[in-house]
């Protein structure tokens, strides 16, 4: 009888561990470097076409200043004249627009 109780206790503990692990399943981390590369490519395309793009980017730290945009950890850079300065972090819906030889980056 004691062994049956011990077996049931082990089953309860195993079920609790399984439930905790499945509930705490970690979501996949976004690839910040590919997102920074995608943003740099979009900025370059907007600059060259003198057009505009609206897209969503998930970024961890992209520095934007008058000489371009940079992601220091991923070694991603787009050296183009940018009108505004900011640091982009998190999920951002951005509008990229080119006018007057500069790229404007802002949240619509």
C-alpha positions in Angstrom: 0.0 0.0 0.0 2.8 2.4 0.8 4.4 1.7 -2.6 1.2 2.6 -4.4 0.9 5.8 -2.5 4.5 6.6 -3.3 3.9 5.8 -7.0 0.8 8.1 -7.0 2.9 10.9 -5.4 5.5 10.5 -8.1 2.9 10.7 -10.8 1.3 13.8 -9.3 4.8 15.5 -9.1 5.6 14.5 -12.7 2.2 15.8 -13.9 2.8 19.1 -12.1 6.2 19.5 -13.5 4.9 18.7 -17.0 2.1 21.2 -16.6 4.5 23.9 -15.4 6.9 23.3 -18.2 4.2 23.4 -20.9 2.7 26.6 -19.3 6.0 28.3 -19.2 7.1 27.3 -22.7 9.3 30.1 -23.9 8.4 31.9 -27.1 11.1 32.1 -29.7 13.3 35.1 -29.4 13.2 37.4 -32.4 16.3 37.6 -34.5 17.3 41.2 -33.8 20.3 41.2 -36.2 18.1 40.2 -39.2 15.5 42.8 -38.2 18.3 45.4 -38.1 19.5 44.3 -41.5 16.0 44.5 -42.9 15.5 48.0 -41.5 18.9 49.1 -43.0 17.9 47.6 -46.4 14.5 49.4 -46.2 16.2 52.7 -45.4 18.6 52.2 -48.3 15.7 51.4 -50.7 13.7 54.4 -49.6 16.8 56.7 -50.0 17.6 55.4 -53.5 14.0 55.5 -54.7 13.0 58.7 -52.9 9.9 56.9 -51.9 8.4 55.7 -48.6 7.8 52.4 -46.7 5.7 51.5 -43.7 6.6 48.3 -41.9 7.0 46.8 -38.5 10.4 46.0 -37.0 11.3 44.2 -33.8 14.6 45.8 -32.6 16.7 45.6 -29.5 18.8 48.7 -30.0 19.3 50.6 -33.2 20.9 54.0 -33.0 19.7 56.6 -35.5 21.5 59.9 -36.0 22.3 62.4 -38.7 24.9 60.1 -40.3 22.7 56.9 -40.6 21.6 54.0 -38.4 23.7 51.5 -36.6 23.3 48.3 -34.6 26.5 48.0 -32.6 26.0 44.4 -31.5 25.3 43.1 -35.0 27.7 45.4 -36.9 24.8 46.6 -39.1 25.1 50.1 -40.5 23.4 52.2 -43.2 25.5 55.4 -43.6 22.9 57.7 -45.2 21.7 61.2 -44.2 18.9 60.8 -41.7 16.8 63.8 -40.6 16.0 62.7 -37.1 17.9 61.1 -34.2 16.6 58.4 -31.9 17.2 54.9 -30.5 14.8 52.3 -31.7 13.9 49.5 -29.2 11.1 46.9 -29.1 8.4 46.4 -31.7 8.1 49.5 -33.8 5.8 50.3 -36.7 7.8 52.8 -38.7 7.3 55.0 -41.7 10.4 55.6 -43.7 10.3 58.5 -46.1 12.9 60.3 -48.3 12.7 64.0 -49.0 15.3 66.6 -49.7 18.1 64.1 -49.8 17.4 62.8 -46.3 15.5 59.8 -44.8 12.9 60.5 -42.2 12.1 57.7 -39.7 9.1 58.1 -37.5 6.1 56.2 -36.0 3.0 56.9 -38.1 
